[in-house]
Amino acid sequence: MTPRTRIVREIEEHEGWISFARYMQLALHEPGVGYYAGGARVFGAQGDFVTAPELGPLFGRTLARALAQFPAILEIGAGSGALAETLTAALDCDYSILETSAQLRQRQERRLGKHVRHVAEVPEHFRGAIIANEVVDAMPVHVVHWTAQGILERGVNRGFAWEDRPAGGALLDAARGIDVPAPYVSEISLQGAAWLRYLVEHLEQGAIFVIDYGFPRREYYHPQRAAGTLMCHHQHRAHADPFAHPGEEDISAHVDFSALAQAARAAGADVLGYATLAQFLVNCGITEVLAEANAENALVYAPIAAQAQKLLSPAEMGELFKVLAVGRGLEQRLIGFTHGDRSNTL
């Protein structure tokens, strides 16, 4: 069954309309047909986009400095396994992965061997660090249309086109709490907030690091961002039509970090820090990691310097990507937020 056929069947079973969140779930995560579940090579130069770990080991080696104090690490959604490979080489800790995609789990097992173990769920009373790099942006989001007549939910009809219906339930409650000038279209991630609450409830002591692209709420729902943040990636080309290649391309939305912080606090965690990726990596000592490379050997140093450029430049990942840490039971301040902490903006 093709992804489009599976989605058409779902739409027909629900009287010709499904929410965009359901569409996104099917297109990305449905076993056997979804983009992340169908076996496509999605990461790296041969895929559709490049994540920070795919650039090379610099990101992971720098992140390892922030994780050195934790006895155990749980990575959520480990992708190709590149980050786990770097971290397990740099750290002496118990490393586990929670991966929902069977295809990606197989790739990780081939790459990592016995260096990590896979778990089916977050352990109860977990003590350590939980890391989620570019996970939340791929979680299904609801698309909301604020109008002068009321708040509508934008979904998908039989023609694979947008169709609005009245919003209701938890989505309507969340949308009412967002002040935007109508008409306005944007996303609300109910799943992202629920996911973080779930992680906090299983965390006995430690920290959860969410690394992704996004904004605090006041920037996310800015009057000038009235068309939302949905973006698709297909063969390293970005576009804004989520119906172009269902099941064959990435669909993502920027992260509302204020919503995540609010969910963590509601579940009993503290916000431990929030910073741009560039500031976080500088605080963790990325310049020292660079210095470890032999600057006199261009074959060694040049690729690492290129990685640093992408990670730190405001025009690349440095400003758009953020790092949010929440947790409990920690007395020592996390080194990634010693300078430039923007938690007050959440």
N, C-alpha and C positions, 0 to 999 in steps of 0.2 A: 504493500500500500504506500502510495506517495504521500508526502506531507500535505499537499493540497487536498487530496482525496480524503484524508483523515479529518482535516478541518472542515471540509464541506459537509461531511457526515455529521459532525458535531453541530454545525449550524442548523442543519435540517432537523436534527433531534430536538433543537431548542427553538422551534418555530421561526426560523429564519434570522436569528440574531444571537450573538454571544458577546460578552464583555471583551474589551481588548485584553484584559488580564488573562482571560481564558485562552484567547487567541495566542497570546505571547507564550503561555505555558505549553500549548500544543506545538507551536512552531519551534520552540527552543528545547523543551525538556521531555516531550512525549517519547516513551521508550520505543526505539526502533525507527522513528521518523523525525524526531526533533533534531535541531541543529547540533546540540551538544550530546545527544544520545544516539545519533545515527552513524557514528564512526568517521565523520569527516575530519580531515586534518585542519583544525581551525586556528592553531597557534603558530606563530613564527613566520619566517619569510615565505614558506610554502603555503601558509594559511591565509586567513582574512584580516588578521591584525596581529600586532606585536605587543605583548604585555611587558612590564618592567623586568621580570625574571628572564624573559626571552631575549632581552638585549644582551645579556651576559651575566657573569657572576657578581658584578659590582653591587647591584641592588641587594642581593641576598647576603653578601659578606658584610655590608653595612648594617642591614637589618639585624643580622646575628648579634651585633653589639647591643642592640636594644633587648634582645631575648636571652642574653647570657645568664641573667639572674633567675631564670625559670627552670625548674627541674623537668618539666614536660611541655611539649608543644603539640597542639592539635591544629592542623591546617584544614580549613573548609574549602572544598573545591580546588584541588591542586593542579588542575589543568594538565599540562604535559609532564609535570613533575620537576620542572627546572628549578623552582624555588626550593623544593624539598631536597633536591640533590645538593644545592649549595649550602643550605642550612645544616644538613646532617654532616657535611664535611667540616663545617666550622664549629659545630657545637657538640658537646657530649651530653645528650639528653634523650629522654624517651620521646620519640617522634611518631605521631599517628596521623592518618588522613581520613577525613570523612568525605567521600566522593559519591554523588548520586548517579553519575553516568557510568554504566557498566563498561562502555567502550574506553572512556578515559581511565577508569580504574585499571583496565588491562594494560594500557600504555604505561601508566605509572609503575605497575608491577614489573614490567619488562625493563624499565629504565632504572628503577631503584633497588630491585631485588629484595634482600632481607634487611635493608637499612631502615625501612619503615614498616608499619603495619596498618592495615585498613580496618576501620571500625564502621559499624552500621548506624550508630547513633552517638550523640555526645554522652560521654560517661557521666554518671551521677557523681556529684561532689568532686568535680574536676579541679585539680590544683595545678596551675601553670599558665601558659599563654595560649590563647586561641587566635589564629590569624586568618583573615579573609581578604585576599588580594583580588580585586576586580570580581567580586561575587555578587554584591548587592545590585550593581547596575544591570545584571542579567536576570534579576528577579522580576516576575510579572508585575506590571503596574496597571492601575485603572486610569483611564483618560477621562478627565472631567471638563465639561464645557459650562463655564459660568455665563449666563445670559441675563438680560434685563427681566426676563419672564421667570427665571428660576435656574436651579442647578441641574444639569443634565449629565448623564453618563454616556460617553461616546463609545459605541461598540462596532461590531463588524457584521454586515449582512451577507446575503447569498451572493451578491455581486462582488464580494471582497472590497467593499467600500465602507466608508464611515456612515454610521447612522446613530442619531442621538435618541435616548430614551430617558425618562425621569430617573434621577439618582435616588437611591434609598439606603436604608440601613446604616451600617458603620461608615460607608463611603460618604453618604450625605452628611453625617455628623462631622466627619473629618473635613469635608469641603466647606462647611459652614464656618469652620474655624480659620479659614484662610481668606484674607481680605485682598481681593484683586479687583481691578476695574473691568466690568463687563463691556464687550464680550472678551472672554479670555479662555484659552485652552491650555491645560497642563496635566501633569501626572500626579497621582497619589499612590504611594507604595504601602498598602496595608500589610503585605506579606513581609516587607523588610523590617517593619517595626515589630511584628509578631515574632519573626526569626530572632531578632536581637533579644527580645524578652526571654525567649526560650533558652538562648545561650546563657544569659545572666542567671536564670533559675538553676542551671546546672553547674555554675561556677562557684565553688566553695571559696577559693582564694586564687587571685591572679588577675590577669588582664586580657581583654579582648581587643585586638587591633583590627580596625576596618580601614582598608586602603583602597581608595576608589576616587573617581572623578565626581565632583558635585559641589554643592554650595550650602551655606546656612540658609534657613528659610527666607530671610528677608532678601537674599540675593536670588534664590531659586524662583520665587514668585514675584520677581521684579516686573513692574509695568511694561518694560521694554522686551520682556521674554514672554510675550502673549501667545506664542505658538507652541510652547512646550519645549522639551529637550530630547524627544525621541530621535534616535539615530541608528542607522543600519550600516554594517560593514560587509562588503562583499569583494573579495580579492583585492584587499587593501584600498578599496574605494569607499568613501562615505557618502551616504545619501539618506533621504528622509522618508522614503516610501516603504513602510513595513509590510506591504502586500506584494512587493515585487518578486521575491524569491523565498516564499515560506519554507522553512526547514533547511534552507541552503545558505542562509546568511545570519549574521549576528544581529539581534535587535536589543537595544539598550536604552536606558534612561538615566540621566544624572541622579545622583543621590542627594536626598534632603537630609543633611547631617543633623539638623535640628530635630527632626522627627526621630532619628535613631537615638540621639542623646536623651530626648524626652522618654522614649520607651525604656532605655536603660535605667534611668532614674526611677521610673515607675515600678521597675522590677527589683529595686533595691541596690543598684550599683551607683558608683560615683563616676563622674566624668573625670578622667585622669589627664586628658590633654587632647588638643585639637590644633593641628598645624598644617601648613602646606607641605607637600612631599619634599620640596627643596629644603625647607627649614628643618624638617624632621631628620633628613639625611645628614645635613650639616651638623646638627646637634649630636648625631650618632657617630660622627667622625669620618665622613666619607672622604675628606681630604687626607686623613691619615691612611685610609685604605688605598687611596690613589698613590700615596707616597711609597707604599709597599711595593708598587710596581717599579720596575727598573726604567726610570725616565730616559736613560741613555740608550735603551733598546727600543727603537721605534716600532718594531714588530710586536712587542709586548705592550708597550705603553699606549700607542695610538688607538687601538680598539677600545681600551679601557677609558681613555679620555673621551672618546666618542660616546660611550655609554653615559659618562658623567654629564656631558652636554645635554643629552636627551632627558636625563633624570632631573637636572637642576634648572634648565632654561625655562623662563616664564613662557616662552613661545612653544615649548614642548610639553613635558609632564610636570614641570616644577611648580607651577601655580594652580593649574586646573585640578590636579590630583591632591587629595587631602588624606591625612591620617587622623583617625579618631580612636582614642583608647578609652575604654570604660572598664571598671573592675571593682574589686573589693578586697579588703584585708591586706593591702600593701602599705608598708611604712616608708619604703624608699621611693623617691620620686623617679619617674621614668625619664631616662636620659634624653629621649627624643623630643621632650617638651621643655627643656631647661631655658630655652630662649624662643621668643616668637609664638608663645601659646595663644591661640585665638578662641579659647573656650568661652570667653565672654560674648562672642558673636552668636553663639548657638541659642 
